[in-house]
């Protein structure tokens, strides 16, 4: 059986980045990622077609299946299985280790379903039109019960890996908004940027009368920013309120954060849309998760570790390709992250698609790049054509974080 050099190189990188895994588990993960990238699919049969060039079909199939199973379900029952939660802070440190030229880390929390079988609650790093999963919890789609305890646990897993001096934004859509999540993030010095319902009552700081977002921003092309008390159905919150109705948008965004009004832009929430593109990379555009038939939450969670590592590696390859194109040279000639202006414009070609093509080309030539990095784009400025009204607070704003960009 001939094991190609590039498989050993990939195994070495995974060993360095995920030391919580045992040697046999690293080998299994490497086989999964290697076959997934080559096949452009994480479906087992597609991966087996690629691995069958290296080892007998039955051997490859057994290795892939054993990696997903609980210890007691393995061919030789044991007490050891891949503990995915232990990999969450390591995955985030992997991303941060590749992060170049920025101390701002945008995160998003969202849920994605696989038909009516399972739902994945995911925390992802938002990166240049895509998203990298770094923590997740899988629940049966029909299971009753609250999701919030699982989401809070994911935040706790990631918190030790977050640099204290960085600006860590956590974006949350209306469906997952919760005062409990708001307080949980603030207690860990993470900065929530959450979308709330348009029907809340708003009391701008220093005033007694409550108003509605529709009164503050009655038409498109307007925005309102200021400190306020928010009275919703669940609880009262105090923070910086951003109401924006961009031109061409169907409805207003009503956003709440703990950052100072002058230290946040209403356009930042637009980055949350990248998590939807990240889910597309996990499904139809990339790894074909929608075709899997797995329903056991533990096995699906281990399967997501394959998707996360493959996505991170592909985006690293795409970044190196994009930097080489900007320099007008071959990516093989770039050995260290180049000194380039921070990207401000969207990529003309999806970074994921570019990286996937590059990664498959390397594996086809029997090698992989040993040096990869991520070069995040700058946070966007205000939307063009939007008139912003800043509310003047007659009282000291002692309840807000006076973060200033580093």
C-alpha positions, -999 to 999 in steps of 0.1 A, spaced: 0 0 0 15 33 -11 8 63 11 15 95 -8 38 122 6 11 149 7 -11 127 30 18 126 55 22 164 52 -15 169 59 -13 145 89 16 165 103 -3 198 102 -34 183 118 -12 168 145 3 202 153 -30 220 153 -53 194 171 -31 178 198 -62 167 217 -67 139 192 -49 105 195 -26 94 167 -51 69 153 -78 96 154 -55 120 135 -49 94 108 -87 89 104 -94 126 102 -66 131 77 -81 104 55 -115 120 57 -102 155 48 -79 142 21 -107 123 4 -132 151 9 -111 177 -9 -102 154 -38 -138 143 -42 -153 178 -37 -177 159 -14 -178 146 21 -202 117 12 -186 85 22 -188 68 -12 -172 97 -29 -144 98 -4 -139 60 -8 -135 64 -45 -105 86 -39 -90 66 -10 -94 33 -29 -63 44 -49 -43 42 -17 -57 12 0 -83 -16 -5 -119 -4 -5 -129 -25 25 -100 -12 45 -107 25 37 -144 20 44 -137 4 78 -113 32 88 -138 60 79 -167 43 97 -147 35 128 -136 72 131 -172 83 133 -184 57 159 -185 58 197 -159 37 214 -184 11 225 -197 7 189 -163 1 173 -152 -33 159 -130 -36 190 -151 -19 217 -132 6 239 -137 37 260 -121 61 234 -138 81 207 -132 114 191 -143 141 216 -153 169 193 -158 196 220 -121 193 230 -112 205 194 -133 237 195 -107 260 212 -80 243 191 -98 251 159 -103 287 169 -66 289 178 -58 275 144 -78 303 128 -62 329 150 -28 316 143 -34 321 105 -51 355 111 -30 383 96 -31 421 98 -62 425 120 -71 422 157 -109 421 150 -126 387 149 -162 386 137 -182 356 149 -217 346 141 -241 322 158 -268 305 137 -286 272 131 -287 251 99 -308 220 94 -304 189 74 -338 182 60 -361 172 90 -334 150 106 -309 171 126 -301 208 133 -266 221 138 -262 251 162 -230 266 149 -205 293 159 -185 304 129 -157 329 121 -168 352 93 -141 355 66 -143 372 32 -176 360 20 -175 326 38 -176 312 73 -154 288 92 -172 266 118 -153 265 150 -179 251 174 -212 233 170 -238 212 187 -261 187 169 -297 182 180 -324 160 164 -347 182 144 -379 170 161 -365 171 197 -382 194 221 -361 216 244 -343 249 245 -313 255 223 -299 283 244 -280 261 270 -262 244 241 -252 278 226 -239 291 259 -218 260 263 -203 266 228 -193 301 239 -177 287 270 -157 262 250 -143 290 227 -138 317 253 -103 305 266 -89 307 230 -100 343 224 -73 369 228 -83 394 255 -69 424 236 -89 417 204 -123 431 194 -145 400 192 -179 407 177 -206 381 180 -235 386 156 -269 370 163 -301 371 143 -336 376 157 -344 340 160 -316 333 185 -318 366 204 -320 361 241 -313 384 271 -295 354 287 -271 352 257 -266 390 258 -255 388 294 -234 357 288 -214 373 260 -208 405 280 -196 386 310 -169 371 289 -159 404 273 -173 395 240 -193 422 221 -227 412 210 -242 427 178 -277 413 177 -307 420 156 -340 424 176 -376 427 166 -388 459 149 -417 462 173 -397 470 205 -402 501 225 -372 524 226 -364 551 252 -334 572 240 -310 579 269 -319 610 288 -356 610 277 -387 598 294 -409 591 264 -407 558 246 -407 556 208 -407 529 181 -380 522 156 -405 533 129 -407 568 145 -369 571 146 -362 558 111 -394 563 91 -380 557 56 -352 543 35 -319 560 34 -319 569 71 -302 555 103 -304 563 140 -276 555 165 -275 562 202 -278 548 237 -312 537 247 -333 515 269 -350 487 250 -383 473 262 -392 440 244 -414 411 252 -387 393 273 -367 419 293 -353 454 294 -319 460 279 -295 490 280 -270 495 252 -263 512 219 -292 510 195 -286 511 157 -316 514 135 -309 515 97 -330 513 67 -307 511 37 -318 520 2 -332 490 -15 -337 471 17 -371 456 24 -371 464 61 -353 481 89 -324 465 108 -328 471 146 -295 462 162 -283 463 197 -247 462 209 -226 472 240 -200 491 220 -199 529 221 -220 546 195 -190 561 178 -171 528 177 -196 507 158 -210 509 122 -245 498 113 -231 481 82 -211 455 103 -241 434 107 -241 428 70 -212 405 76 -235 380 92 -248 371 58 -215 354 52 -226 326 75 -253 317 49 -225 315 23 -205 293 47 -235 269 49 -236 268 11 -199 258 12 -208 229 35 -236 219 13 -242 224 -24 -211 245 -33 -186 223 -15 -189 193 8 -225 181 0 -236 177 36 -272 177 24 -267 143 8 -256 125 40 -279 100 57 -264 102 91 -289 110 119 -270 101 151 -260 135 167 -227 123 180 -216 109 146 -229 140 128 -208 162 152 -177 142 143 -185 145 107 -186 183 111 -150 183 123 -141 170 88 -161 198 72 -145 224 95 -109 214 88 -115 210 51 -131 245 49 -103 261 69 -76 245 47 -94 254 15 -98 291 25 -61 292 34 -53 280 -1 -77 305 -16 -61 334 4 -26 325 -9 -39 323 -44 -56 357 -41 -25 373 -26 -4 360 -54 -28 373 -80 -27 408 -63 11 407 -65 11 394 -100 32 363 -93 28 326 -88 15 314 -53 44 289 -52 67 319 -49 51 333 -18 66 316 13 54 340 40 23 362 42 29 393 20 26 429 32 -5 440 13 -32 466 20 -62 452 39 -88 440 15 -118 464 13 -135 453 -19 -154 419 -22 -135 392 -40 -145 388 -77 -142 350 -74 -154 331 -43 -124 325 -21 -138 291 -13 -141 281 -50 -106 294 -57 -91 276 -27 -109 243 -35 -95 244 -71 -60 251 -58 -61 224 -31 -73 198 -55 -46 208 -80 -19 205 -53 -30 170 -43 -31 160 -79 5 170 -82 15 151 -50 22 180 -27 5 206 -4 15 241 7 31 240 41 25 277 48 -10 291 47 -27 321 62 -59 341 64 -59 378 55 -93 392 66 -110 422 50 -115 455 67 -147 461 85 -171 480 62 -178 517 65 -213 533 65 -237 524 38 -235 549 9 -265 572 7 -276 566 43 -281 597 65 -271 589 101 -286 607 131 -265 604 163 -285 607 195 -270 631 220 -271 616 255 -273 642 282 -261 617 308 -227 599 312 -226 567 292 -210 546 319 -228 514 310 -212 510 276 -178 497 265 -157 526 252 -137 504 229 -114 522 205 -100 504 175 -64 493 181 
